């Protein structure tokens, strides 16, 4: 299948590329890599607020909520441009929470939050995982007790990556611990500056900071409840589907660097790219990149037709993140032992980027649901296989 953008979309993408080229600084790129491509850092906020003023952060949202009234396909293409350019591309508010608010939030909630999100003025962090509830989010234990016009929240979250740079927590909590499984959870928006919240850093193998977040009788306004009380698990599943729409362009850039290296590096009197094994490996990756693009734009097509991708998002997330691992594994093989050198080493090839992306690609097969979880979703919901 061959995708064609409209002339209007081509014009917008050209403007996006020009803006990114003109506004991207070394400081922004360094911060983006340090934070793991999430939004919330000082340089990222400077860049994205200008970027979002053009409607490019949420181009498929209605104009009344800060979008352009265009397509999710255009949004997907813009995200690819951002990922390839190494500017922030992981937005909890704009690309995960915002669509859920659009679908399930009250008119008052939409008016309060969506414009701020579309302008890049605020960012959320995900408040899902707990020490005993990672892959099984129905096992949450953090409690939110409704008292008058507010919830009182107590408990602990783990691996809440953007919490140290975000403004608000996209929080899943139990509001009816006695309800049957999946039916006692609610989603709400908590201000991370609230008294009683303690954020403690953790470090991943990729070198990014993730966080433990502790709640000690924290007050969350009742109006910050998303949708209906005790329906949060189903909203959370929708948010995860949006989260799993994964632009792979950052690793496509890595692939392009590997190809360039193979063409320019001479061993045994000829370019590395002439080695038939290297050629086969690179050709296979190129095939998978093209296959991923079809899966990725299929998700955007579904959104444009009023659907929330479900097992289809798991298919793309699984394929994309495992293709990313294939790219970095192959890069380490082609570049040789010096590919393991970090940035700053005089022996590092490609400025030490390969070992960085190698570590990163492992983490990305874990967050938003491990590859094993994605396979379960595909089996159960896509292929309708029995659970036992």
N, C-alpha and C positions, 0 to 999 in steps of 0.2 A: 504494500500500500504506500502511496506517495502523498504526503500531506502538502497542501498549499495554503498559505496565509492570504487573506484578502489584502488588497493594496493599502487599506487603512491600517491593518495590523503590521504590515511590512514597514510602513512609515513610522508607526509607534516603536517598533523594535529597533529601527535605525536611530531614533531619538534616544532610546534607552541606552544603546551602546555608546553613543556620543557623550551622554551625560556621565555614564560610568567611567569612561576614559578620561574625561575632564576633571571629575571630582574625586577619583580614587587616589589616595596618598599611600606612601609606604607605611605610615603609622596606622592607617585603617587596615591594610592587609595584615600587618603584624598582629594587631588586636584581634582581627577576625580569626586568625589561626590559633591564637592563644585561647580564645573563648570557645573554640570548636564550632565556628560559623554561626553561633547564636546571636540574637539581637539583644542589645542592652548596654554595651560599652559606650564610653564617651565619644570615641571617634565614629562608631556605628550610628549613634543617635544623631550626630551632626550630619552625617551623610544621608541617612534614611529620611529625616524630616524634610530635607530638600527634595529628595527623590519622591517621597510620598505626596508632596504638594502638587505633583503632576497627575495624581490618581493612579500611579503605577504600582503601589503596594497592594491594592485590592481592585484591580481594573474591572473585575467581573461583578463587583457590588453595585447596587443602584446608586445613582448620583446623589440621592438624598442622604446616603450613608457614607459619602466620601469616595465612591468608586466612579467608574466611567460608563457603567452600564454595558460593558462589552462582554467578552466570552471568557470562560474558564480556560479555554485553549490558549488564549492570549496570556492569561495569568501564568499558565504552565511554561510558556515560552520565555516570559520575563524572568521567571525563577531560574530557568536554565542559564540565561545570560548572567544573572547575579552569581550563580554558583561557579560558573566558568571564570568569572572575574575576581573571585576570592573576596567578595564583599558579603556582609551578613545575609544569610538565606534561610535560617531557621527562625520562624516567627510563630510563637505560640498564640499570641492574640490575633494576628491577622489571618493565619492559615489553619489554625486548629480550633481555638475558642470562638473566634468571630463567626465562622460559618454555623456553629452550633447555636449561638445566640440568634443568628439570622433565622434559623429554622424553628427554634423552640422558645426563644426568649419573648417576654411580653413587649408590647410597643414601648412602654416606659424604659425597659432595659435596653432596647435597641437604641433609643434616643440618647440614653445616658452614655453608652459605651462605644457604639460602632464608629461614630465620627472620630472620637479620640484615637481609636485603633487604626483607622484608615489613614490618619494623618501621621502615624508613627509617634504620637505623643506619649503613649504608654505601652508597656509590654507586660505580659503575664509569664509565669513559669508554671510548669505542670506540677500538680500536687496529687499524684496518684500513688506511687510505690511506697510501701512500708516494709519494715524488716521481715514480716511474715507474709507479705502480700506483694509479690512481684509479678510473676506470670499469671497468678490467679488473683485478679483484682477484686473478686467477690469476697475475698478474705480480709478486707479492710477492717481496722479496729478503731481508728480515730473517731471520736464522738463529737457530734454537734447537737446540743440540747437547745430547743427553742424556748426562750424565756421572754415573753412580751413581744417586742418588735425586733428581737435580735437572737442570733445563735451564740451559744457559749461553746467554744471548741477546745478540746484537750486531746493530746496524743502526739504521735511522731510520724514523720514522713522521711523517706530515704531516697537518695539518687534524684533529687529535684534540681536539675542541672542549672537552670538559669536564675535560681532564686537569689543569688548574690548580686545580680545586676538588674533584675526585673522590679516592677512596681507592685504587681498584684499576683496572688496565688490562685490558679484555676484549681480549686480544692474539691476533692471527692471525700466525703465524710459520711459516717453512719448517723442517720437521724431517727431510725427506728431499729435498734439492735435486735428486737424480738421478731421482726418480720422474717418471712421466708427468704431464702437466698435470692439475691439480685433485686429484692423489693424494698430494702430499707436504707438505700444510699441516696444522697442528694449531692448535687453540684452547686458550688457557690463561689463567689469572688471575694477573696480576703485581701485586705491591704497589708502588704508585707512590713509596713512600718508600725503596725498595731502593737501596743503594749502586750507582752506575753509571748511574742514570737522570737525564737532564738535560732539563728541560721549558723550552722557549723560546717566548715569545708571538708570535702573528701576529694581525693585526686584519682582520676582514672588512669589506665595504662597509656591512654593517648596524651596524658599531660594536662587535660582539661580539669577545671574545678567543677565538681558536682557537690551536692549538699545534703546534709540532714537538716530537717526543719522541725523544730519542737514547738508545740502549742500548749500554753499553760493558761487556761481559762481566757482565751482570746475572744473578744466580741466581734461578731460579723453581722452587719445590718441585715435584717430579714429581706429587704428589697434586693439584696445581692444574690438571692437564690435564683438559680437558672431553671426556668420552666417550673414544673410541679415538684413539690416535696416528695421524696422517696422514689422519684423516677430517674435519679441521677445515673444509675448504672447504664441505662439505655442511651442517655446523652453522652456518657463517657465513651461508649463503644463507637458512637458516631464521630466523636472527636478523634479517636484513635484511627479511624478510617481516613480522616483528612490528614492526620500526622504521617500516615504511611505512604502518602503520595510523594515519592522521593526523587527529586531531580539529581541525576547522576553526573551532571556536567563537570563538577570539580574533579572527578576521576577521569572523565574524558580528557580534561586538560592534562592530567598526569600521563594518560596514554599518549597524548600528542607529544609530550616531552620525551617519553621512552622511544617513540618512533623516530623523533629527530635525533636523539642520541645514537640509535642504531644506524641511521643513515650516515652520520658524521664521524663515528668512531671506527678506526681502522685496526683490525687484528688479522695477522697472517696475510697481510698484503691486500685485504679487501674489507669493505664496510661490514660491520656486524649484521646489517640487514640482508646481506647476501647468504647468510647461513640459513639453510632450508628449515631447520628446527625453529629458529627465531621467527622466520617468515610465517610458518604455520601457526605459532603461538599468537603472533600479532594479528593474523587474519582471523583467528577464532575470536579474539577479543573484539575486533571490529564488528563481527557478526552479532555478538552478544550486545554490544552497544546499540546497534540498530534495532535488535529485538526489544531491548528495554525501552527504546524511544516509542515503539508501537504500544507497549503496555502502559507507558506513562501518559501518552496522549489519549489513550482509550479512557483513562480515568477522568481526564478533563472533559472529554466528550460526554461521559455519563453525567457529570455535574451540570453541564450545559443543558441536559435533557431532564433535569429535576431529580436525578437519582443521587444517593449517597453510596459511593463504591464500598463494597464490603469485602468479600473474599478476593475480589479483583484487586483491591488495594494491597492485600496481603501477597498476592502473586507478584505484583510489581516491586514491593518492598523487598521480598525475598530475593527475587532475581537481581535487582539492582545492587543490593548490599553484597551478595555473593559474587557478582561480577566485579564489584570494587575490590574484593579480596583477590580475585583472579588477576586483576590489573596489577595490584601491588606485589603479589607473589611473583608474577612474571617479571615485573620490573626489577625486583631483587635478584632474580636469576640472570637477567640480561646485563645489568649493571655490575654484577659481581660483588665481591666482599666489601668494596668501598661504598656500596649502597647502604651499608649499615652505619656509616659515619653520620653523626649529627651535624646540624648547621653550625658553622664556626670552625669545624675541623679542616685543616689544609688538605686532607685526603678526600673530603666529601665530594661526591658527584651530584650534579643537579642541586647544588647548594644544600644538600642534606635533606631535601624534601621527601625522598623516597622512604626513608625509615620513619619519618613523621606520618606519612599517609599509610604506611604499613600498619603502624599501631592503631591509627584512627579507624582503618577499615574493619578491624576486629570489633571495636566498640560499637560500630554502626550495625553489626549483625545482632546486637543485643538490645539496644534501646528501641522503644516503640514495639516491643515484642520480639523475642528471639526468633531465629530461623526455625527452630522446632515448633514454636507457637504458630508461626505463619503457616507451616505445613499442616498443622492440625486444623487451622481455620479453613484452608483450601480443601482438605479432605472432608471435613464435616459439613461445611456450608456450600462449598463449590461442587464437590463430587457426591455429596449426600451419603458418605460412607457411615456405617454404624459407629457409635462411640465406643462400643465394647466388642 
